[in-house]
Each structure stands twice: as C-alpha cells, then as structure tokens.
Amino acid sequence: MDLFYTIVLSIAIIVLILMLTYIGLQMSKPSVMVPSFPPTYNTCPDFWAVQGNVCVIPTSLGKNVGSIYSGNSLILNSKNTNGLSTDLKTIDFTDANWGTGTSLKCNQQVWANTWGILFDGITNFNGC
C-alpha cells in the first residue's frame, strides 16, 4: 500500500474512534428530565358535567361512576373525597385539600383509581 493510503486510513480510523467515543459519552450521560405525560388534564372525570368550577356527580345509572354508589346511595363523603358537597352532589377538584402541582394530580389519581373512575389526564398521568 502506498504511504498516502496508509496515512489517510490511519487518520480516518482515529477520527472514527474519536467520534464513536464522543457519541458513547453523550449517550451515557443522563438525559434531561422527561416531561410528565399527559401535559394537560381535564377539569372533571370523563362524562361528568362541569358546573362553574365544580364537577357534578352523575346519577348511579350515569356513565363513569365506578364504585361510588351502593345501589342508589352515594358512598363518597368528606373524609374520602376532598371538595365534596353532598347536598349539591358536586366535587371541587380545585379544592386546596387536593394539594398543589404534582401532588394534586397524584392525589386525584389515587382517588380516581380507588373508585374506578376514568379521569383523562389524571388516571393516565405518569408523574406519580
């Protein structure tokens, strides 16, 4: 082989090794924090009506009631559901007792999963 080809091949191999080393180092670094998904969430559980800033609890025959009813009587109370108004049959999901930020979503996720209620953006939230 000519000296020229040997030099070009040597330089190409050195550049390849350096590039692969750089790529390997970049891949081994922890990446930027992955944002939570989904980025937004509904005001109320799926199929629940919104009335001002509260959510109206559907009747026992309504869609997406999970296990919040025993027969026709509501099982929810102020101890197991923050922001509940039993006389109006509404829940205020912005109530301060739910928490703030991520804890708000996580507390609502636990509540929704406990009662078997679908709450888009809450039950599928991956930041808890």
KEDREN-987434 format. One line per 8 residues: number of its first residue (from 1); their letters; for each residue x, y, z of N, C-alpha, C, CB. Coordinates in Angstrom, 1 decimal. Glycine has a CB too. Example, Ala and Ser with C-alpha at 12.3 -4.5 7.8 and 13.67 -1.06 7.14 Angstrom:
BEGIN
1> as> 13.2/-5.7/7.8/12.3/-4.5/7.8/13.2/-3.3/7.8/11.3/-4.5/9.0; 12.8/-2.2/7.1/13.7/-1.1/7.1/12.9/0.0/7.9/14.1/-0.6/5.7;
***
This chain:
BEGIN
1> mdlfytiv> 0.8/-1.2/0.0/0.0/0.0/0.0/0.9/1.2/0.0/-1.0/0.0/1.2; 0.5/2.2/-0.7/1.2/3.5/-0.7/1.2/4.2/0.6/0.7/4.4/-1.8; 2.1/5.0/0.9/2.2/5.7/2.1/1.0/6.6/2.3/3.5/6.5/2.2; 0.6/7.2/1.2/-0.6/8.1/1.2/-1.9/7.4/1.7/-0.9/8.7/-0.2; -2.1/6.2/1.2/-3.3/5.5/1.6/-3.2/5.1/3.1/-3.5/4.2/0.7; -2.0/4.7/3.5/-1.8/4.3/4.9/-2.1/5.5/5.8/-0.4/3.8/5.1; -1.6/6.7/5.5/-1.9/7.9/6.3/-3.4/8.2/6.3/-1.0/9.1/5.7; -4.0/8.2/5.1/-5.4/8.5/5.1/-6.3/7.5/5.9/-5.9/8.6/3.6;
9> lsiaiivl> -5.9/6.3/5.8/-6.7/5.2/6.5/-6.4/5.4/8.0/-6.2/3.8/6.1; -5.2/5.7/8.4/-4.9/5.9/9.8/-5.7/7.1/10.4/-3.4/6.1/10.1; -5.7/8.2/9.7/-6.4/9.4/10.1/-7.9/9.1/10.2/-6.2/10.6/9.2; -8.5/8.4/9.2/-9.9/8.0/9.2/-10.3/7.2/10.4/-10.3/7.3/7.9; -9.4/6.2/10.7/-9.7/5.3/11.9/-9.6/6.1/13.2/-8.6/4.2/11.9; -8.6/7.0/13.3/-8.5/7.9/14.5/-9.8/8.7/14.6/-7.3/8.7/14.5; -10.2/9.4/13.5/-11.4/10.2/13.6/-12.6/9.4/13.9/-11.6/10.9/12.2; -12.7/8.2/13.4/-13.9/7.3/13.7/-13.9/6.9/15.2/-13.8/6.0/12.9;
17> ilmltyig> -12.7/6.6/15.7/-12.6/6.3/17.2/-13.0/7.4/18.0/-11.2/5.8/17.5; -12.6/8.6/17.7/-12.9/9.8/18.4/-14.4/10.1/18.4/-12.1/11.0/17.9; -15.0/10.0/17.2/-16.4/10.2/17.0/-17.3/9.2/17.8/-16.8/10.2/15.5; -16.9/8.0/17.7/-17.6/6.9/18.5/-17.5/7.1/20.0/-17.1/5.5/18.1; -16.3/7.6/20.4/-16.1/7.9/21.9/-17.0/9.0/22.3/-14.6/8.2/22.1; -17.1/10.1/21.5/-17.9/11.2/21.8/-19.4/10.8/21.9/-17.7/12.3/20.8; -19.8/10.0/20.9/-21.2/9.6/20.9/-21.5/8.7/22.1/-21.5/8.8/19.5; -20.6/7.8/22.4/-20.8/6.9/23.6/-20.9/7.7/24.9/-19.7/6.0/23.7;
25> lqmskpsv> -20.1/8.8/25.0/-20.1/9.6/26.2/-21.4/10.4/26.3/-18.9/10.6/26.2; -21.9/10.9/25.2/-23.1/11.6/25.1/-24.3/10.7/25.5/-23.4/12.3/23.8; -24.3/9.5/25.0/-25.4/8.6/25.3/-25.4/8.1/26.7/-25.3/7.4/24.4; -24.2/8.1/27.4/-24.2/7.6/28.8/-24.6/8.7/29.8/-22.8/7.1/29.1; -24.6/9.9/29.4/-25.0/11.0/30.3/-26.5/10.9/30.5/-24.6/12.4/29.7; -26.9/11.2/31.8/-28.4/11.2/32.0/-29.0/12.3/31.2/-28.7/11.3/33.5; -30.1/11.9/30.5/-30.7/12.9/29.7/-31.5/13.9/30.5/-31.7/12.2/28.7; -32.0/15.0/29.9/-32.8/16.0/30.5/-34.0/15.3/31.0/-33.1/17.2/29.6;
33> mvpsfppt> -34.6/15.8/32.2/-35.7/15.1/32.7/-36.9/15.1/31.7/-36.2/15.9/34.0; -37.4/13.9/31.6/-38.5/13.7/30.6/-39.8/14.3/31.2/-38.8/12.2/30.3; -40.5/15.2/30.5/-41.7/15.8/31.0/-42.8/14.8/31.2/-42.2/16.9/30.0; -43.6/15.1/32.2/-44.7/14.2/32.5/-45.7/14.2/31.4/-45.4/14.6/33.8; -46.4/13.0/31.2/-47.4/12.9/30.2/-48.7/12.5/30.9/-47.0/11.9/29.1; -49.8/13.0/30.5/-50.0/14.0/29.5/-49.8/15.4/30.1/-51.5/13.9/29.0; -49.5/16.3/29.2/-49.2/17.7/29.7/-50.4/18.4/30.2/-48.5/18.5/28.6; -51.6/18.1/29.8/-52.8/18.7/30.3/-53.8/17.7/30.8/-53.5/19.6/29.2;
41> yntcpdfw> -54.7/18.1/31.6/-55.7/17.2/32.1/-57.1/17.8/32.1/-55.3/16.7/33.5; -58.1/17.0/32.2/-59.5/17.5/32.2/-59.8/18.1/33.5/-60.5/16.4/31.8; -60.8/19.0/33.5/-61.3/19.6/34.7/-62.1/18.6/35.6/-62.2/20.8/34.4; -62.8/17.8/34.9/-63.7/16.8/35.6/-63.4/15.4/35.0/-65.2/17.1/35.5; -63.8/14.3/35.7/-63.7/13.0/35.1/-64.5/12.9/33.9/-64.1/11.9/36.2; -64.2/11.9/33.1/-64.8/11.7/31.8/-66.4/11.5/32.0/-64.3/10.5/31.0; -67.1/12.1/31.2/-68.6/12.1/31.1/-69.3/12.8/32.3/-69.1/10.6/31.1; -68.5/13.5/33.2/-69.1/14.3/34.3/-69.3/15.7/33.8/-68.2/14.2/35.5;
49> avqgnvcv> -70.4/16.3/34.2/-70.7/17.7/33.8/-69.9/18.7/34.6/-72.2/17.9/33.9; -69.5/19.8/34.0/-68.9/20.9/34.6/-69.9/21.9/34.9/-67.7/21.4/33.8; -69.9/22.4/36.2/-70.8/23.5/36.6/-70.0/24.5/37.3/-72.0/22.9/37.5; -69.7/25.6/36.6/-68.8/26.6/37.2/-67.4/26.0/37.3/-69.3/27.1/38.5; -66.9/25.9/38.6/-65.6/25.3/38.8/-65.7/24.0/39.6/-64.7/26.3/39.6; -66.9/23.4/39.6/-67.1/22.1/40.2/-67.6/21.1/39.2/-68.1/22.2/41.4; -67.5/19.8/39.6/-67.9/18.7/38.8/-69.2/18.1/39.4/-66.8/17.7/38.6; -70.2/17.9/38.6/-71.4/17.3/39.0/-71.3/15.8/39.0/-72.6/17.8/38.1;
57> iptslgkn> -71.6/15.2/40.1/-71.5/13.7/40.2/-72.7/13.1/39.5/-71.5/13.2/41.7; -72.5/12.3/38.5/-73.6/11.7/37.7/-74.4/10.8/38.6/-73.1/10.9/36.5; -75.6/10.5/38.2/-76.5/9.5/38.9/-75.9/8.1/38.9/-77.9/9.5/38.3; -76.4/7.3/39.7/-75.9/5.9/39.8/-76.0/5.2/38.4/-76.6/5.1/40.8; -76.9/5.6/37.5/-77.1/5.0/36.2/-76.2/5.7/35.2/-78.5/5.0/35.8; -75.5/6.8/35.5/-74.7/7.5/34.6/-73.4/6.8/34.2/-74.4/8.9/35.1; -72.8/7.4/33.2/-71.5/6.8/32.7/-70.4/7.2/33.7/-71.2/7.3/31.3; -69.4/6.3/33.8/-68.2/6.5/34.5/-68.4/6.9/36.0/-67.4/7.7/33.9;
65> vgsiysgn> -69.2/6.1/36.7/-69.5/6.3/38.1/-68.6/5.3/38.9/-70.9/6.1/38.4; -68.0/4.4/38.3/-67.1/3.5/39.1/-67.9/2.8/40.2/-65.9/4.2/39.6; -67.3/2.9/41.4/-67.9/2.2/42.5/-68.3/3.2/43.6/-66.9/1.2/43.1; -68.7/4.5/43.2/-69.0/5.5/44.2/-70.4/5.4/44.7/-68.8/6.8/43.6; -71.2/4.4/44.2/-72.6/4.2/44.6/-72.7/2.8/45.2/-73.6/4.4/43.5; -73.6/2.7/46.2/-74.0/1.4/46.7/-75.5/1.4/46.4/-73.6/1.1/48.2; -75.9/0.7/45.4/-77.3/0.8/45.0/-77.5/2.2/44.4/-78.3/0.6/46.2; -78.4/3.0/45.0/-78.6/4.4/44.6/-78.0/5.4/45.5/-80.1/4.6/44.4;
73> slilnskn> -77.4/4.9/46.6/-76.8/5.8/47.6/-75.3/6.0/47.4/-77.1/5.3/49.0; -75.0/7.3/47.5/-73.6/7.7/47.3/-72.7/7.3/48.4/-73.5/9.3/47.0; -71.6/6.7/48.2/-70.7/6.2/49.2/-69.7/7.3/49.6/-69.9/5.0/48.7; -69.4/8.3/48.7/-68.5/9.3/48.9/-68.9/10.1/50.1/-68.3/10.2/47.7; -67.8/10.6/50.9/-68.0/11.5/52.0/-66.8/12.4/52.1/-68.3/10.8/53.3; -66.9/13.4/53.0/-65.8/14.4/53.0/-64.5/13.8/53.5/-66.2/15.6/54.0; -64.5/12.7/54.1/-63.3/12.0/54.6/-62.6/11.3/53.5/-63.6/11.0/55.7; -63.3/10.8/52.5/-62.6/10.0/51.4/-62.6/10.8/50.1/-63.3/8.7/51.2;
81> tnglstdl> -63.2/12.0/50.1/-63.2/12.8/48.9/-63.1/14.3/49.2/-64.5/12.6/48.0; -62.0/14.9/48.9/-61.8/16.4/49.1/-62.7/17.2/48.2/-60.3/16.8/48.9; -63.2/18.3/48.7/-64.0/19.2/47.9/-65.4/18.7/47.6/-63.3/19.4/46.6; -65.9/17.7/48.3/-67.2/17.1/48.1/-68.3/18.0/48.7/-67.3/15.7/48.6; -69.3/18.2/48.0/-70.5/18.8/48.5/-71.7/17.8/48.3/-70.8/20.2/47.8; -72.0/17.1/49.4/-73.0/16.1/49.3/-74.4/16.6/49.0/-73.1/15.3/50.6; -74.7/17.8/49.5/-76.1/18.4/49.3/-76.2/18.8/47.8/-76.3/19.6/50.2; -75.2/19.3/47.1/-75.2/19.6/45.7/-74.8/18.5/44.8/-74.4/20.9/45.5;
89> ktidftda> -74.3/17.4/45.4/-73.7/16.3/44.6/-72.7/16.8/43.6/-74.8/15.5/43.9; -71.7/17.6/44.1/-70.6/18.1/43.3/-69.3/17.8/44.0/-70.8/19.6/43.0; -68.2/17.9/43.2/-66.9/17.8/43.8/-66.0/18.9/43.2/-66.2/16.4/43.4; -65.3/19.6/44.0/-64.5/20.7/43.6/-63.0/20.2/43.5/-64.6/22.0/44.5; -62.6/19.8/42.3/-61.2/19.3/42.2/-60.1/20.3/42.3/-61.1/18.6/40.9; -60.5/21.6/42.5/-59.5/22.7/42.7/-59.4/23.0/44.2/-59.9/23.9/41.9; -60.1/22.3/45.0/-60.1/22.4/46.5/-58.7/22.3/47.0/-61.0/21.4/47.2; -58.3/23.2/47.9/-56.9/23.2/48.4/-56.5/21.9/49.1/-56.7/24.3/49.4;
97> nwgtgtsl> -57.4/21.1/49.6/-57.1/19.8/50.3/-56.6/18.8/49.3/-58.3/19.3/51.0; -56.8/19.0/48.0/-56.2/18.0/47.0/-54.7/18.2/46.9/-56.9/18.2/45.6; -54.2/19.4/47.3/-52.8/19.6/47.2/-52.6/20.6/46.0/-52.0/18.3/47.0; -51.3/20.7/45.6/-50.9/21.6/44.5/-49.9/20.9/43.6/-50.3/23.0/45.0; -49.8/21.4/42.4/-48.8/20.8/41.4/-49.0/19.4/41.2/-47.4/21.1/41.9; -47.8/18.7/41.3/-47.8/17.2/41.0/-48.6/16.5/42.1/-46.4/16.7/41.0; -48.5/16.9/43.3/-49.3/16.2/44.4/-50.8/16.3/44.2/-48.9/16.8/45.8; -51.3/17.4/43.6/-52.7/17.5/43.2/-53.1/16.4/42.3/-53.0/18.9/42.6;
105> kcnqqvwa> -52.3/16.2/41.2/-52.6/15.2/40.2/-52.5/13.8/40.8/-51.7/15.3/39.0; -51.5/13.6/41.6/-51.2/12.3/42.2/-52.3/11.9/43.2/-49.9/12.2/42.9; -52.8/12.9/44.0/-53.9/12.6/45.0/-55.2/12.3/44.2/-54.1/13.9/45.9; -55.4/13.1/43.1/-56.6/12.8/42.3/-56.5/11.5/41.6/-56.8/14.0/41.3; -55.3/11.1/41.2/-55.1/9.8/40.6/-55.4/8.7/41.5/-53.7/9.7/40.0; -54.9/8.8/42.8/-55.2/7.7/43.8/-56.7/7.7/44.0/-54.5/8.1/45.1; -57.4/8.8/44.1/-58.8/8.9/44.3/-59.6/8.2/43.2/-59.3/10.3/44.5; -59.2/8.6/41.9/-59.9/8.0/40.7/-59.7/6.5/40.6/-59.4/8.8/39.5;
113> ntwgilfd> -58.4/6.1/40.9/-58.2/4.6/40.8/-58.9/3.9/41.9/-56.6/4.4/40.9; -59.0/4.5/43.1/-59.6/3.8/44.2/-61.1/3.6/43.9/-59.5/4.7/45.5; -61.7/4.5/43.2/-63.2/4.4/42.9/-63.5/3.9/41.5/-63.8/5.8/43.1; -62.4/3.6/40.8/-62.6/3.1/39.4/-63.2/4.1/38.4/-63.5/1.9/39.5; -62.8/5.3/38.6/-63.3/6.4/37.7/-62.2/6.8/36.7/-63.7/7.6/38.6; -62.6/6.9/35.4/-61.7/7.4/34.4/-61.7/8.9/34.4/-62.2/6.9/33.0; -60.5/9.4/34.5/-60.2/10.9/34.6/-59.1/11.2/33.7/-60.0/11.4/36.1; -59.4/11.6/32.4/-58.4/11.7/31.4/-57.3/12.8/31.8/-59.0/12.2/30.1;
121> gitnfngc> -56.1/12.4/31.8/-55.0/13.3/32.2/-54.6/13.1/33.6/-55.4/14.7/32.0; -55.5/12.4/34.4/-55.2/12.1/35.8/-54.9/10.6/36.0/-56.4/12.5/36.7; -55.8/9.8/35.5/-55.6/8.3/35.7/-54.5/7.8/34.8/-56.9/7.5/35.4; -54.1/8.5/33.7/-53.0/8.1/32.9/-51.8/9.0/33.1/-53.4/8.1/31.5; -51.7/9.7/34.2/-50.6/10.6/34.5/-49.4/9.8/34.9/-51.0/11.7/35.6; -48.2/10.0/34.4/-47.1/9.1/34.7/-46.1/9.8/35.6/-46.4/8.7/33.5; -46.5/10.9/36.2/-45.5/11.7/37.1/-45.6/11.3/38.5/-45.7/13.1/36.9; -46.4/10.3/38.9/-46.5/10.0/40.3/-45.5/8.9/40.7/-47.9/9.5/40.7;
***
